[in-house]
Amino acid sequence: MVILAIEGCDGSGKSTISAMLSERMPGSKVIEQSKRVDFLPDLRDFLNGQAGDLILARLIYFLGTNQLSSNEAAENERKGIDTILVRSIYSTKAYHFAYDALYDGDANKSVINDIVASAERSLVHPDIVVFLHVGKEERVRRIARREAVKNSSLDWDSKIMAFIDSEFYKYAAELRERGKAQVIEIDNTNLTPEETVDCIISKIALGKIRAIKRRERL
């Protein structure tokens, strides 16, 4: 009944790490929101190709995927199933603030803030958020090794990715200050996926979180 989110730029290893982490958390389910096939995948592909021109439309779409993933995680929680989210609301915010800053000079920043704040109210928030950071050169190497169909032109844009990573550092600090989730930050530039998973497992407090949530339901 723990909800854990894995965040990071493209190439940071989220999908690989989430799959391996799920094997270490028996019975857990992985939800990869950016690859949902049940929510207008053709529209997603179109918006991804127009990210710089249709920022707000893309934001609304991905907030929809956030809500679907949140609903699924909440249902898992009711069933006593742990959930691993590959991306959550933090990716949605970071990517769209980056697109707005670099393509539109922050013209939509306040609108994005208001829309996201409204959408967040109906979301189930993760108990644990893992932010994966990776160096520029290693990130590019990893993207180059992926199947071409999995990459977009934005994945290669180091300026955008650097902006997004800076947002993740900011969100991690904010979450720690608020004390609403356990926050783990890992620079996995020089780590294998197995080493990264070992690092996460050594840090997460699954037993403690489960016990707290059980008491809250009593």
C-alpha positions as CSV (number, residue, x, y, z in Angstrom):
1,M,0.0,0.0,0.0
2,V,3.0,2.3,-0.5
3,I,3.0,4.6,-3.5
4,L,6.5,5.3,-4.8
5,A,7.3,7.6,-7.7
6,I,10.4,7.5,-9.8
7,E,11.3,10.9,-11.4
8,G,14.1,12.1,-13.6
9,C,15.0,13.3,-17.1
10,D,14.8,11.1,-20.2
11,G,17.8,8.8,-20.0
12,S,18.0,8.7,-16.2
13,G,16.8,5.1,-16.1
14,K,13.3,5.4,-14.8
15,S,11.7,2.6,-16.7
16,T,14.6,0.2,-16.1
17,I,14.9,1.0,-12.4
18,S,11.2,0.8,-11.9
19,A,10.9,-2.7,-13.4
20,M,13.9,-3.9,-11.4
21,L,12.6,-2.3,-8.2
22,S,9.2,-4.0,-8.7
23,E,11.0,-7.3,-8.6
24,R,12.4,-6.4,-5.2
25,M,8.9,-5.4,-4.0
26,P,6.9,-8.6,-4.5
27,G,3.3,-8.0,-5.7
28,S,3.9,-4.4,-6.6
29,K,2.5,-2.9,-9.8
30,V,4.3,-0.4,-12.1
31,I,2.3,2.4,-13.8
32,E,4.1,4.2,-16.6
33,Q,2.0,7.2,-17.2
34,S,3.7,8.5,-20.3
35,K,3.0,5.2,-22.1
36,R,-0.6,4.7,-21.2
37,V,-2.5,3.1,-24.1
38,D,-5.9,3.7,-22.6
39,F,-5.9,7.5,-23.0
40,L,-5.7,8.8,-26.6
41,P,-2.2,7.7,-27.5
42,D,-2.5,9.3,-31.0
43,L,-3.2,12.6,-29.3
44,R,-0.2,12.1,-27.0
45,D,2.1,11.5,-30.0
46,F,0.8,14.6,-31.8
47,L,1.3,16.8,-28.7
48,N,4.7,15.5,-28.1
49,G,5.6,16.5,-31.6
50,Q,4.3,20.0,-31.0
51,A,5.5,20.6,-27.4
52,G,6.9,24.1,-28.1
53,D,3.7,25.3,-29.8
54,L,1.0,23.6,-27.8
55,I,2.3,23.9,-24.3
56,L,-1.0,24.3,-22.5
57,A,-2.8,21.6,-24.6
58,R,0.0,19.2,-23.8
59,L,-0.2,20.1,-20.1
60,I,-3.9,19.4,-19.9
61,Y,-3.3,16.0,-21.7
62,F,-0.6,14.9,-19.2
63,L,-2.6,16.1,-16.2
64,G,-5.2,13.7,-17.5
65,T,-2.7,10.9,-17.5
66,N,-1.7,12.0,-14.0
67,Q,-5.3,11.6,-12.9
68,L,-5.7,8.2,-14.4
69,S,-2.5,7.0,-12.9
70,S,-3.5,8.4,-9.5
71,N,-6.9,6.7,-9.7
72,E,-5.1,3.4,-10.4
73,A,-2.7,3.9,-7.6
74,A,-5.5,4.7,-5.2
75,E,-7.3,1.5,-6.2
76,N,-4.1,-0.5,-5.7
77,E,-3.8,1.1,-2.2
78,R,-7.3,0.0,-1.3
79,K,-6.3,-3.5,-2.3
80,G,-3.1,-3.4,-0.3
81,I,-0.9,-3.4,-3.3
82,D,2.3,-1.3,-3.6
83,T,2.5,1.0,-6.6
84,I,5.5,2.3,-8.5
85,L,4.8,5.3,-10.6
86,V,7.1,6.0,-13.5
87,R,6.7,9.8,-13.5
88,S,4.1,11.7,-11.6
89,I,2.9,15.3,-11.2
90,Y,6.5,16.5,-10.7
91,S,7.5,15.5,-14.2
92,T,4.4,17.2,-15.6
93,K,5.2,20.4,-13.9
94,A,9.0,20.3,-14.6
95,Y,8.6,19.6,-18.3
96,H,6.0,22.2,-19.0
97,F,7.7,24.9,-17.0
98,A,10.8,24.1,-19.1
99,Y,9.0,24.3,-22.4
100,D,7.3,27.5,-21.4
101,A,10.6,29.1,-20.2
102,L,12.6,28.1,-23.3
103,Y,10.0,28.4,-26.0
104,D,7.7,31.2,-24.7
105,G,9.8,33.2,-22.3
106,D,7.7,32.2,-19.3
107,A,4.6,33.7,-20.9
108,N,2.4,31.0,-19.5
109,K,4.1,30.4,-16.1
110,S,1.3,31.8,-13.9
111,V,-1.4,29.9,-15.9
112,I,0.6,26.7,-15.7
113,N,0.9,27.2,-11.9
114,D,-2.8,27.7,-11.5
115,I,-3.8,24.8,-13.7
116,V,-1.4,22.4,-11.9
117,A,-2.4,23.6,-8.5
118,S,-6.1,22.9,-9.3
119,A,-5.3,19.5,-10.8
120,E,-3.1,18.4,-7.8
121,R,-6.1,18.6,-5.4
122,S,-7.6,15.4,-6.8
123,L,-4.4,13.4,-7.0
124,V,-3.1,10.8,-4.6
125,H,0.4,11.9,-3.8
126,P,3.3,9.4,-3.5
127,D,4.7,8.4,-0.1
128,I,8.2,8.2,-1.5
129,V,9.6,10.2,-4.4
130,V,12.9,9.1,-6.0
131,F,14.6,11.7,-8.1
132,L,17.2,10.2,-10.5
133,H,19.9,12.6,-11.7
134,V,22.4,11.8,-14.5
135,G,25.3,13.7,-16.1
136,K,24.8,15.1,-19.6
137,E,27.3,12.9,-21.4
138,E,26.0,9.7,-19.8
139,R,22.4,10.7,-20.4
140,V,23.1,11.2,-24.1
141,R,24.9,7.8,-24.3
142,R,21.9,6.1,-22.8
143,I,19.5,7.7,-25.1
144,A,21.6,6.7,-28.1
145,R,21.4,3.1,-26.9
146,R,17.6,3.1,-26.8
147,E,15.5,2.1,-29.7
148,A,15.0,5.2,-32.0
149,V,11.3,4.9,-31.8
150,K,11.5,5.6,-28.1
151,N,13.2,8.9,-28.6
152,S,11.9,12.4,-29.5
153,S,13.9,15.4,-30.6
154,L,13.3,16.9,-27.2
155,D,15.2,13.9,-25.6
156,W,18.4,15.2,-27.2
157,D,17.9,18.8,-26.1
158,S,20.4,19.1,-23.3
159,K,19.3,22.7,-22.5
160,I,15.8,21.6,-21.9
161,M,16.9,18.6,-19.8
162,A,19.2,20.7,-17.7
163,F,16.3,23.0,-16.9
164,I,14.1,20.1,-16.0
165,D,16.7,18.6,-13.8
166,S,17.0,21.9,-12.0
167,E,13.3,21.8,-11.4
168,F,13.6,18.3,-9.9
169,Y,16.2,19.6,-7.4
170,K,13.8,22.3,-6.4
171,Y,10.9,20.0,-6.0
172,A,13.0,17.6,-3.8
173,A,13.9,20.5,-1.5
174,E,10.3,21.6,-1.3
175,L,9.0,18.1,-0.5
176,R,11.6,17.7,2.2
177,E,10.7,21.0,3.8
178,R,7.0,20.1,3.8
179,G,7.7,16.6,5.1
180,K,4.9,15.1,3.1
181,A,6.9,12.4,1.5
182,Q,10.2,10.6,1.9
183,V,12.6,12.1,-0.7
184,I,15.5,10.2,-2.2
185,E,17.9,11.8,-4.7
186,I,20.4,9.6,-6.5
187,D,23.0,10.6,-9.1
188,N,23.3,7.4,-11.1
189,T,25.7,8.7,-13.7
190,N,28.3,6.1,-12.6
191,L,26.0,3.5,-11.2
192,T,24.6,0.4,-12.9
193,P,20.8,-0.2,-12.7
194,E,21.4,-2.9,-10.1
195,E,23.5,-0.5,-8.0
196,T,20.8,2.2,-8.3
197,V,18.1,-0.2,-7.1
198,D,20.2,-1.4,-4.2
199,C,20.7,2.2,-3.2
200,I,16.9,2.9,-3.3
201,I,16.1,-0.3,-1.4
202,S,18.7,0.7,1.3
203,K,17.0,4.1,1.8
204,I,13.3,3.6,1.5
205,A,11.3,3.0,4.7
206,L,8.6,0.7,3.4
207,G,7.8,-1.0,6.7
208,K,7.5,2.3,8.5
209,I,5.3,3.9,5.9
210,R,3.0,0.8,5.7
211,A,2.6,0.8,9.5
212,I,1.7,4.5,9.5
213,K,-0.9,4.1,6.8
214,R,-2.4,1.0,8.6
215,R,-2.8,3.1,11.7
216,E,-4.4,6.0,9.8
217,R,-7.1,3.6,8.5
218,L,-8.0,2.4,12.0
